[in-house]
Amino acid sequence: MSARRSLDPILRPRSIAVVGASRRKNSIGNAILRHLIEGGFTGPVFPINPATDSVAAVPAFASVKDLPIAPDLAFIVVPKERALDAVRECGEKGVKGLVVITAGFREVGGEGIALEKELSDTVKRYGMRMVGPNCMGVLNTSTAVSMNGTFAPYMPPIGPIAFMSQSGAMGMTILDYASEYGIGISQFVSVGNKTDVSGNALTEYWRDDDEVGVILMYLESFGSPRTFVSLARETTRKKPILVVKAGRSEAGAKAASSHTGALAQVDIATDALLAQCGVLRADSVEELFDAALAFSKAPLPRGNRVAILTNAGGPGIIIADACEACGLEVAPLSEESQAKLREILPEEASVSNPVDMIASASPEQVERATRIVVADEGIDALIASYVPLALEAPLVARAIRDGAEGVDKPVLAVLMSKRGLPQGMAELQESPIPAYRFPESAARALAAMWKHSRWQERPPETVRRFEVDAKRVDEVIAVALDEGRDRLTLMEGLEVLDAYGIPVAPWAVVHSVEGAVATAEQMGYPVVLKPVSADILHKTEAGAVRMDLETGDEVAEAYGFLDALLLETGPNARQEGVLVQRMLKGGRETIVGMTWEPRFGPIVMVGLGGVYVEVLKDVAFRVQPVSNEDAGEMIRSLRGYRILEGVRGEPGVDLDLLAEVVERTSQLVGDHPEIREMDINPFLAFPEADRCAAVDARFRLGPVEEEDEDG
C-alpha cells in the first residue's frame, strides 16, 4: 500500500476515537479530546471511557467495540498496562490508524522493550499504521481536516510547512514558536519511538502532498539512512527538506586502523548523507525556522548576487559580512540603478552596495529605493534592513512590501528592534517577504535558498557500474578470512584495486636480494621497496618504505634493511616478501578510502593524501553508493581543490579520473561488505590519466552486518 493511502487515516481522518478520554482537566486524555473539539475537527469525535457517560459534553462509549462506526483514527491515551488491549480492540473494530500517546515502552528499557515488540506485532497483524508510542500527537491545519490531536492548546497558522519531531518536548517548543511568529504549519507529527511510522514514511507521504511546500525534521537518530537518501533525493527535487539533527558534538575520533576510519565520525556521516540527497542541515531550531520562513514565503533566487538596502551604515556592513560568510556575493549595482538612487536619496546617502539611505529616509524613499534595487538585472535577491532611528517599523515594512510588489526575486526584511517589531512583521504577514530581527538570520536563510536552488538545477545522479573482476576479489578476501586474518597484505590490496580497474603503479613481490635487483632493472629505475607484512601497518612511520632507489646496490641495501626491520618487529612477524614498485615522481598526493558506520553502512572518502591527510584533514565523505555527481562534488568541496585544479601556471590533475576512482571504490565496497575499512593512500594524480596510480592500499575485513530497515 502506498504511503498516501496508508497514512491518510492518521493525517486526514474522517472520524476519531480518543481511547482514555478523561474528565480530569489536567489529564492528557482530556487535553487531546478538548483540543480536537476546540480545534474544529471536521468529523465526529468519540470519547472512550467506561467510567462515564460523557466527556467535555460529548457522549462517551465504554469501548471502541461499542462505536456505531469504525473510526479512521484512534488516539491511545491509557496506561501502558491497558494499551495493548486497547490496540487489539481497535484492530478488531477495523480502525486503520493509531496515535499511541502512552509512554513506558522501549524508551524505559527492560520489560518495555518486549511490550513494544508485542505492540508492533499487534499493529502489523491487523494491518494498521501507528504513530508512537511515547509521542505528543499529530495535527493537520487544513480546513478540510482541522485536527489538533496534540498537547498543544493552540493551532498554529495554516501554511505550507510539514514538521516531524522525534522529541515531544521539542514538538511543543516548535508549535509554540510557529504560533508566536506566525509561521504557517500544514501538518505536524511527533513520531515518538518510531515503532511503525517513521521519518522515511512521512517523507514519502509529504513528497506527493500538494499542501506541503517545505518539510522540516527534528531528528535524534536515523533508522534506515539508505532508504532516507533514496526518498529525500526524489523529494528535494520538488520541495526543500530542512533538518536539525541532534548529537553534533557527541562524536570524537575513534580508534581505527585506517586514516578514513579515524577521520570519519557519526556526525560527519550525517553531514555526508544529507549533502548527497539535497537536504539542508540547520544547527539549531531557530536557524531551522529562519530558513523555513524564507522557503515558505519567497521565491528561490536564480543566483547568489545580493543587494543590501539599509538606513544605517553599521547594519549594512554586518549584513554584507554575513552574506559573504554564507557564500553570497554582495554584487555591485549598475550605473543606471545608482543614478536613479541619487535622484531620490539625500546627498549624504551611499548608493553603492550596500545602499545606505541614512536615518532620515522617508517611507516614500524606502519604497522607491526598494523598487530600483530589486529591478537591477545584476541582482538576484535583496535584504532590506531598518533600524528605528526615525521611522516606525510598520511604515518601513509597508514601504518595503510595496516596493517589492510584483518582483520575482526573494526580498528579505530585517527589522532590528523590538520597537514596533510585531506590528512591522504583521504588515508583512500576508506578503512574500520574510522578516527577521537579526542580519545573520536573513543571510543564512537566503544562503539556504540559494543552496537549494543549485541542488534543483543539478543534473540527475547516475550511479555507474563498471566492468570489474568481482570474483577475483572474493577469492582474495576468502583466503584472508580462511587464514584468520582481518587485514589484507599490501600485495593483496593492490590486487583488489587492479581487479576493480583502479590504476596501480607497476609492482612485483620478490623473496631475495637477487630477485629484487633483477626486478628493479626490468621495471626501470627509480623504484621503491616495501615489506609485504600485515604486522607493519603504517609503513612510512616505521621507516619501512625505501624510496628513490636508482641502482642495484641501493636496492640490495634496502632489501637487507627491510629484512632486518621485520626481524625487529617480533619473532612471529609475518613476511610474505618485499614489494618492488616503480616510483612515480611528481603528481598530487590524494587519498580515497572507506569506513563502515553501523547506522550508515560504507562511508566513502576522498581528500588530500600522503602524510598530510591527518594534519590537514581536508577530506569529503559520502554514503555509498556514490553517484557521478557526488564524486565530482566531493572533490570540488575540498579546501585544496585549487591545488588539484592547477595554480600559478601548473596544470591541474585529471579530475575526471580521480572522480572515477571514487566511484569504483564505492562499487568495490558495495559489492564486498566484508571490507570494513580501506585506504588508497596515496593515490598519485597527474594531468595525464595514464600516469595516475595508487601506490599503497590498506584493507581491514570484518563480519557482514545486516542493515536496520526501520526508518
C-alpha positions in Angstrom: 0.0 0.0 0.0 1.3 3.5 -0.8 2.3 5.9 1.9 -0.5 8.2 0.7 -3.3 5.6 1.3 -1.8 4.0 4.5 -1.2 7.3 6.3 -4.4 9.1 5.3 -6.3 7.6 8.2 -3.7 9.3 10.6 -3.2 12.6 8.9 -6.6 13.0 7.1 -9.0 11.1 9.2 -12.8 11.4 8.7 -13.6 10.2 12.3 -11.6 9.9 15.5 -11.8 7.9 18.8 -10.0 9.0 21.9 -9.3 5.9 24.0 -8.7 7.2 27.5 -10.6 10.4 27.2 -10.9 11.8 30.7 -12.9 14.4 32.6 -9.9 15.4 34.7 -8.9 18.8 33.4 -5.1 18.3 33.7 -5.0 14.9 32.1 -3.6 14.1 28.7 -6.8 12.3 27.7 -8.8 15.3 28.5 -6.4 17.7 26.7 -6.4 15.6 23.5 -10.2 15.4 23.3 -10.7 19.2 24.1 -8.1 20.2 21.5 -9.7 18.1 18.9 -13.1 19.7 19.6 -11.8 23.3 20.1 -9.7 23.0 17.0 -12.8 22.4 14.9 -12.1 18.8 13.7 -14.4 18.3 10.8 -15.6 14.8 11.6 -17.1 13.0 14.6 -15.1 12.6 17.8 -15.8 9.6 20.1 -14.6 9.7 23.7 -13.9 6.2 25.0 -14.2 5.9 28.8 -16.1 3.0 30.5 -16.5 5.1 33.8 -18.6 7.9 32.5 -21.5 8.7 30.0 -19.9 11.9 28.6 -16.6 13.8 28.4 -16.5 17.5 27.5 -20.2 17.4 26.8 -19.7 14.7 24.2 -21.4 11.2 24.7 -18.8 8.6 25.7 -18.6 4.9 24.9 -17.3 2.1 27.1 -15.2 0.6 24.4 -14.2 1.1 20.8 -16.2 -2.1 20.1 -19.4 -0.2 21.0 -19.0 2.6 18.5 -21.6 2.9 15.7 -18.8 3.0 13.1 -15.1 2.1 12.8 -13.3 5.4 13.1 -10.4 6.1 10.8 -8.1 7.1 13.7 -7.8 6.3 17.4 -5.7 8.1 20.0 -4.5 5.7 22.7 -4.1 7.6 26.0 -4.4 4.8 28.6 -1.8 3.4 30.9 0.7 1.1 29.3 -0.8 -1.9 31.0 -4.1 -1.3 29.1 -2.6 -0.1 25.9 -2.3 -3.5 24.2 -5.9 -4.4 24.9 -7.0 -1.0 23.5 -4.9 -1.6 20.3 -6.4 -5.1 19.8 -9.9 -3.7 20.2 -9.1 -1.1 17.6 -7.8 -3.7 15.2 -10.9 -5.9 15.7 -13.2 -2.9 15.1 -11.4 -2.1 11.8 -9.6 1.1 12.8 -6.8 1.8 10.3 -4.7 4.5 12.1 -3.4 4.8 15.7 -1.6 7.5 17.6 -0.3 5.9 20.8 0.4 8.8 23.2 1.1 6.3 26.0 4.7 6.0 27.3 6.6 3.3 29.1 7.8 1.2 26.2 11.2 0.8 24.6 12.4 4.1 26.0 12.4 2.8 29.6 14.2 -0.5 28.7 13.6 -3.8 30.4 10.1 -5.1 30.1 9.2 -2.0 28.0 11.2 -3.4 25.1 9.2 -6.6 25.0 5.9 -4.7 25.4 6.7 -2.5 22.4 7.6 -5.6 20.3 4.1 -7.0 21.2 2.5 -3.7 20.4 4.3 -3.6 17.0 3.3 -7.2 16.2 -0.4 -6.4 17.0 -0.4 -3.4 14.8 1.0 -5.4 11.9 -1.4 -8.3 12.5 -4.4 -6.1 12.0 -2.9 -4.1 9.1 -2.9 -0.8 11.0 -0.5 2.1 10.9 0.8 3.7 14.1 2.5 6.9 15.2 4.3 6.4 18.5 4.2 5.1 21.2 5.6 7.7 23.6 4.6 10.7 21.4 2.7 14.0 21.7 0.4 13.5 18.8 -0.4 14.8 15.3 -2.1 17.8 13.8 -3.4 18.9 10.4 -4.4 22.6 9.9 -6.1 22.1 6.6 -9.7 23.4 6.6 -10.9 20.0 5.3 -9.5 18.3 8.4 -8.7 20.9 11.2 -7.3 18.3 13.6 -5.3 19.3 16.7 -4.5 15.9 18.2 -1.6 17.2 20.4 -0.9 18.5 23.9 -0.5 22.0 22.4 -3.5 24.1 23.3 -3.5 26.1 20.1 -3.5 25.5 16.4 -0.6 27.2 14.5 -1.5 29.3 11.4 -2.3 27.4 8.2 0.8 27.3 5.9 2.9 25.1 3.7 5.3 23.6 6.3 5.1 20.0 7.4 7.1 19.1 10.6 8.3 15.8 12.1 9.8 15.8 15.5 11.4 12.9 17.2 11.1 14.7 20.6 7.8 15.5 22.2 9.3 18.4 24.2 10.8 19.9 21.0 7.5 19.4 19.3 5.8 21.6 22.0 8.5 24.3 21.6 8.2 24.2 17.8 4.4 24.6 17.8 4.7 27.5 20.3 7.4 29.1 18.1 5.3 28.8 15.0 2.3 30.3 16.7 4.2 33.2 18.1 5.9 34.2 14.8 3.1 33.4 12.5 4.8 30.6 10.7 2.3 28.5 8.8 2.1 24.8 9.6 0.3 22.3 7.4 0.9 19.1 9.3 2.8 18.1 12.4 3.8 14.6 13.6 5.5 13.7 16.8 6.9 10.2 16.0 8.0 9.2 19.5 9.7 5.7 19.4 9.1 5.4 15.6 7.9 1.8 16.0 5.9 2.0 12.8 5.5 5.4 11.1 9.0 6.9 10.7 10.7 9.9 9.1 11.0 7.9 5.9 7.3 7.1 5.7 6.4 10.7 6.3 9.0 11.9 3.7 7.3 9.7 1.2 3.8 10.9 2.2 4.7 14.6 2.1 6.7 14.3 -1.1 3.4 14.0 -3.0 1.3 16.2 -0.9 0.4 19.4 -2.7 -0.5 21.2 0.6 3.1 20.7 1.8 5.7 23.0 0.3 8.5 22.7 2.9 9.4 19.6 5.1 11.1 20.2 8.5 12.5 17.5 10.7 14.0 17.3 14.2 15.9 14.0 14.3 17.8 12.3 17.1 18.7 9.1 15.1 18.3 7.6 11.6 16.7 4.2 11.2 17.5 3.3 7.6 19.8 6.0 6.1 19.9 4.4 2.7 16.1 4.5 2.4 16.2 8.1 3.5 18.7 9.0 0.8 16.6 7.5 -1.9 13.4 9.2 -0.7 15.0 12.5 0.1 16.7 12.7 -3.3 13.3 12.4 -5.0 11.6 14.8 -2.6 14.2 17.6 -2.7 13.7 17.8 -6.5 10.2 19.0 -5.7 10.4 20.8 -2.3 13.1 21.5 0.3 13.8 19.3 3.3 15.4 21.0 6.3 16.8 19.0 9.3 18.0 19.7 12.8 20.0 16.6 13.7 20.8 16.3 17.4 24.2 14.9 18.5 26.6 17.1 16.5 29.1 17.3 19.4 28.9 13.6 20.6 31.5 12.0 18.3 35.2 12.2 18.7 37.8 10.5 16.5 37.6 6.8 17.2 40.4 4.2 17.2 40.8 2.8 13.8 43.5 1.2 11.6 42.9 3.5 8.6 43.0 7.2 8.1 39.4 7.1 6.8 38.2 5.3 9.9 40.0 7.8 12.2 38.6 10.8 10.4 35.0 9.6 9.9 32.6 10.3 12.7 28.9 9.7 13.1 28.2 13.4 12.7 30.4 13.6 9.6 28.4 10.7 8.1 25.2 12.6 8.8 26.5 15.6 7.0 27.6 13.4 4.1 24.2 11.7 3.9 22.2 14.9 4.0 24.5 16.7 1.4 24.2 13.9 -1.2 20.4 14.0 -1.1 19.9 17.8 -1.1 18.7 18.0 2.5 19.7 21.3 4.3 21.0 20.9 7.8 20.5 23.6 10.5 22.5 23.9 13.6 19.5 25.0 15.8 15.7 25.1 15.8 15.9 28.9 15.4 18.1 28.5 12.3 15.7 25.9 11.0 12.7 28.2 11.3 14.6 31.1 9.8 15.2 29.1 6.7 11.7 27.6 6.7 10.1 31.1 6.9 12.0 32.2 3.8 11.2 29.0 1.9 7.5 29.3 2.8 7.2 32.8 1.5 9.8 33.9 -1.0 10.7 32.6 -4.5 14.1 30.9 -4.9 17.0 33.1 -6.1 18.3 32.5 -9.6 21.8 33.3 -8.4 23.8 34.4 -5.3 24.1 38.1 -6.1 22.6 40.0 -3.2 21.8 43.7 -2.7 21.6 45.3 0.7 19.3 48.3 1.5 19.6 50.0 4.9 19.1 53.2 6.8 22.3 52.8 8.8 25.8 52.0 7.7 26.7 49.6 10.5 23.9 47.1 9.9 24.8 47.2 6.2 28.3 46.1 6.9 27.1 43.4 9.2 24.8 42.0 6.6 27.5 42.2 3.9 29.9 40.2 6.1 27.2 37.7 7.0 26.3 37.2 3.3 29.9 36.7 2.2 30.4 34.2 5.1 27.5 32.3 3.7 28.7 32.2 0.1 26.6 35.0 -1.2 28.1 37.8 -3.3 27.4 41.4 -2.4 27.3 42.4 -6.1 27.8 46.0 -7.5 24.7 47.8 -8.7 24.5 49.0 -12.3 25.4 52.6 -13.1 21.8 53.1 -14.1 20.5 51.9 -10.7 23.0 54.1 -8.8 21.9 57.1 -10.9 18.3 56.6 -10.1 19.1 56.2 -6.4 21.0 59.5 -6.4 17.9 61.2 -7.7 15.7 60.1 -4.8 18.1 59.9 -1.8 19.9 62.7 0.1 23.4 63.7 -1.0 24.9 62.1 2.1 23.4 58.7 1.1 25.7 55.9 -0.3 24.3 54.4 -3.5 26.8 51.6 -3.9 26.0 48.2 -2.5 25.2 48.2 0.5 22.9 51.2 -0.2 22.8 53.4 2.9 19.7 55.7 2.7 20.7 57.3 6.0 18.4 57.7 9.0 16.3 60.5 7.6 14.9 58.3 4.7 11.2 58.6 4.4 8.8 55.8 3.7 8.4 57.0 0.1 12.2 56.9 -0.3 12.4 53.4 1.1 9.7 52.2 -1.3 11.2 53.8 -4.3 14.8 52.6 -3.4 13.4 49.1 -2.9 11.8 49.2 -6.4 15.0 50.4 -8.0 17.3 47.9 -6.4 15.2 44.8 -7.0 14.8 45.8 -10.6 18.5 45.7 -11.2 19.3 42.8 -13.6 22.6 42.2 -11.8 20.9 41.4 -8.5 19.2 38.1 -7.6 18.0 39.0 -4.1 17.5 41.9 -1.7 18.0 42.1 2.1 16.3 45.3 3.3 17.3 46.4 6.8 15.8 49.0 9.1 16.9 50.4 12.5 14.3 52.5 14.2 16.0 55.8 14.3 13.3 57.9 12.8 10.5 55.8 11.3 8.3 53.2 12.9 8.7 49.6 11.8 5.2 49.2 10.3 5.7 52.1 8.0 9.0 50.8 6.8 7.7 47.2 6.4 4.8 48.6 4.3 7.2 50.5 2.1 9.5 47.5 1.5 6.4 45.4 0.7 5.0 47.9 -1.8 8.4 48.5 -3.4 8.9 44.7 -4.0 5.4 44.1 -5.3 5.3 42.0 -8.4 9.0 41.2 -8.5 10.0 37.5 -8.9 13.1 37.8 -6.6 13.5 37.0 -2.9 13.2 40.1 -0.7 14.0 39.6 3.0 13.4 42.2 5.6 15.5 42.8 8.8 13.7 44.8 11.4 16.4 45.4 14.0 14.4 46.3 17.2 11.7 45.1 19.4 10.1 48.5 19.0 7.3 48.0 16.6 8.6 44.6 15.5 5.3 42.7 15.9 3.4 45.4 14.0 6.1 45.5 11.4 6.1 41.7 10.9 2.3 41.8 10.8 2.5 44.2 7.8 4.5 41.5 6.0 2.4 38.6 7.2 0.4 38.1 4.0 3.3 39.2 1.8 6.1 37.1 0.2 8.6 38.9 2.4 10.0 37.0 5.4 11.0 39.3 8.3 13.9 38.8 10.7 15.2 40.6 13.7 18.9 39.9 13.1 21.0 40.3 9.9 22.7 36.9 10.3 19.3 35.1 10.3 18.3 36.7 6.9 21.7 35.9 5.4 21.7 32.3 6.5 18.1 31.8 5.2 18.9 33.3 1.8 22.0 31.2 1.6 19.9 28.1 2.3 17.6 29.1 -0.5 20.5 29.6 -2.9 21.9 26.2 -2.0 18.6 24.5 -2.6 18.2 26.4 -5.9 21.5 25.0 -7.1 20.5 21.5 -6.0 17.3 21.6 -8.1 19.3 22.7 -11.1 21.8 19.8 -10.6 21.7 17.0 -13.2 20.1 13.8 -12.1 22.5 11.4 -10.4 23.9 8.3 -12.0 25.4 5.5 -10.0 27.7 4.0 -12.6 28.5 0.3 -12.7 31.9 -0.6 -14.1 33.1 -3.9 -15.6 35.2 -5.4 -12.8 36.5 -8.8 -11.7 34.5 -9.2 -8.5 35.2 -13.0 -8.4 38.9 -12.3 -8.1 38.3 -10.0 -5.1 36.0 -12.7 -3.5 38.9 -15.1 -3.7 41.4 -12.7 -2.2 39.1 -12.0 0.7 38.2 -15.6 1.2 41.9 -16.6 1.6 42.5 -13.9 4.2 39.4 -14.9 6.2 40.2 -18.6 6.0 43.7 -17.9 7.4 42.0 -16.0 10.3 43.3 -12.6 9.1 41.3 -9.4 9.4 43.7 -7.5 7.1 44.9 -7.9 3.5 48.6 -7.7 2.7 49.8 -4.9 0.6 50.1 -7.3 -2.4 46.5 -8.5 -1.9 45.3 -4.9 -1.5 46.9 -3.8 -4.8 45.4 -6.9 -6.5 42.0 -5.9 -5.3 42.4 -2.4 -6.7 43.5 -3.8 -10.0 40.5 -6.1 -10.2 38.3 -3.0 -9.9 40.0 -1.0 -12.6 41.8 1.4 -10.2 45.2 2.1 -11.7 48.1 0.8 -9.7 51.8 1.6 -10.1 53.7 -1.4 -11.5 54.8 -3.8 -8.8 56.2 -7.3 -8.1 56.9 -9.3 -5.0 60.3 -10.8 -4.6 61.9 -13.1 -1.9 65.6 -12.5 -2.4 68.1 -9.8 -2.9 68.9 -11.1 -6.4 65.2 -11.1 -7.3 64.8 -7.5 -6.1 67.7 -6.2 -8.2 66.6 -8.1 -11.3 63.0 -6.9 -10.9 64.1 -3.3 -10.4 66.3 -3.4 -13.6 63.5 -4.9 -15.6 60.9 -2.4 -14.2 63.1 0.6 -14.7 64.6 2.9 -12.1 63.8 4.6 -9.8 62.0 2.1 -7.6 60.5 1.8 -4.1 60.9 -1.2 -1.7 58.2 -2.0 0.9 57.7 -5.0 3.2 54.7 -7.2 2.4 53.6 -7.8 6.0 50.3 -7.5 7.9 52.3 -6.7 11.0 53.6 -3.3 9.7 50.5 -1.2 9.1 52.0 2.3 9.0 55.0 1.7 6.8 56.1 5.3 6.5 56.1 5.9 10.2 58.0 2.7 10.8 60.7 3.7 8.2 59.7 0.7 6.1 59.4 2.5 2.8 62.8 2.8 1.0 62.3 5.3 -1.9 64.0 6.7 -4.9 66.4 3.8 -5.4 68.4 4.4 -8.5 70.9 1.5 -8.7 71.2 -2.2 -8.0 73.4 -1.6 -5.0 70.8 0.7 -3.4 68.1 -1.9 -4.0 70.3 -4.6 -2.4 71.0 -2.4 0.7 67.3 -1.5 1.0 66.3 -5.2 0.8 68.7 -6.0 3.7 67.4 -3.2 5.8 63.8 -4.3 5.4 64.7 -7.9 6.2 66.4 -6.8 9.5 63.5 -4.4 10.3 61.0 -7.2 10.1 63.0 -9.4 12.5 63.0 -6.5 15.0 59.2 -6.4 14.8 59.0 -9.8 16.6 59.8 -13.5 16.2 56.3 -14.3 14.9 56.1 -11.4 12.4 54.6 -12.4 9.1 56.5 -11.6 6.0 55.3 -12.5 2.5 58.2 -10.9 0.8 59.3 -7.5 -0.4 57.4 -5.4 -2.9 59.3 -3.7 -5.6 57.3 -0.9 -7.1 58.0 1.6 -9.9 58.5 5.0 -8.2 56.2 7.8 -9.6 57.7 11.2 -9.2 55.6 14.4 -9.0 51.9 14.3 -9.1 49.4 15.3 -6.3 49.0 13.0 -3.4 45.4 12.2 -2.7 43.6 9.7 -0.6 40.5 7.6 -1.4 39.1 5.4 1.3 36.1 3.9 3.1 35.0 3.1 6.6 31.9 1.3 7.9 29.4 3.1 10.2 26.8 0.8 11.9 23.8 3.0 11.0 25.1 4.2 7.6 27.0 1.4 6.1 30.0 2.2 4.0 31.2 5.8 4.0 33.4 6.8 1.1 36.1 9.5 1.5 38.4 11.5 -0.8 40.9 14.2 0.1 44.5 15.3 0.0 46.6 12.3 0.8 50.1 11.2 1.8 51.4 12.1 5.2 49.3 15.2 5.3 45.9 13.6 5.5 45.7 13.6 9.3 47.3 17.0 9.6 45.2 19.0 7.1 42.1 16.7 7.3 41.0 18.2 4.0 38.6 15.4 3.1 35.0 14.9 2.0 32.6 12.0 2.7 29.6 10.5 1.1 27.4 7.5 2.0 27.8 4.6 -0.5 26.6 4.3 -3.3 28.4 7.4 -4.6 27.0 8.8 -7.9 28.9 10.5 -10.6 27.6 13.9 -9.4 28.5 13.0 -5.7 32.1 12.2 -6.7 32.7 15.4 -8.5 31.1 17.4 -5.7 33.2 15.7 -3.1 36.4 16.7 -5.0 35.2 20.3 -5.6 34.3 20.8 -1.9 37.9 20.2 -0.8 39.7 23.2 0.6 42.7 22.1 -1.5 40.6 21.8 -4.7 42.5 24.6 -6.4 45.8 22.7 -5.9 44.2 19.8 -7.8 42.7 22.1 -10.4 46.1 23.8 -11.0 47.6 27.0 -9.7 50.2 29.5 -10.8 50.5 28.1 -14.3 50.8 24.5 -13.1 48.5 22.1 -14.9 45.7 20.5 -12.9 45.3 16.8 -12.4 42.8 14.6 -14.3 39.8 15.3 -12.0 37.5 13.0 -14.1 39.8 10.1 -13.4 40.0 10.9 -9.7 36.2 11.1 -9.5 36.1 7.7 -11.3 38.4 6.2 -8.7 36.0 7.4 -6.0 33.1 5.8 -7.9 35.0 2.5 -8.4 35.8 2.4 -4.7 32.1 2.9 -4.0 31.3 -0.1 -6.2 34.1 -2.2 -4.6 32.9 -1.7 -1.0 29.3 -2.1 -2.0 30.0 -5.4 -3.8 32.1 -6.7 -0.9 30.6 -5.9 2.5 33.4 -7.8 4.3 35.6 -4.7 3.7 35.2 -2.6 6.9 38.0 -0.1 6.3 40.3 0.8 3.4 42.7 3.5 2.3 44.3 4.1 -1.1 47.0 6.4 0.2 48.5 7.9 -1.7 46.8 7.9 -5.0 49.0 10.0 -7.2 47.1 12.2 -9.5 48.7 13.7 -12.6 47.4 15.8 -15.6 47.7 12.7 -17.7 45.3 9.9 -17.0 47.8 7.1 -17.9 50.2 8.4 -15.2 47.7 8.4 -12.3 48.1 5.4 -10.0 47.7 4.1 -6.5 51.0 3.2 -4.7 49.7 1.9 -1.4 46.5 0.3 -0.2 45.3 -0.9 3.2 42.3 -3.1 3.9 40.6 -4.3 7.1 38.0 -7.0 7.0 35.1 -7.9 9.3 31.8 -9.7 9.6 28.9 -8.7 7.3 26.2 -6.8 9.2 22.6 -6.6 8.3 21.2 -3.1 7.8 18.3 -2.0 10.1 15.3 -1.2 7.8 13.5 0.8 10.4 13.2 4.5 9.3 
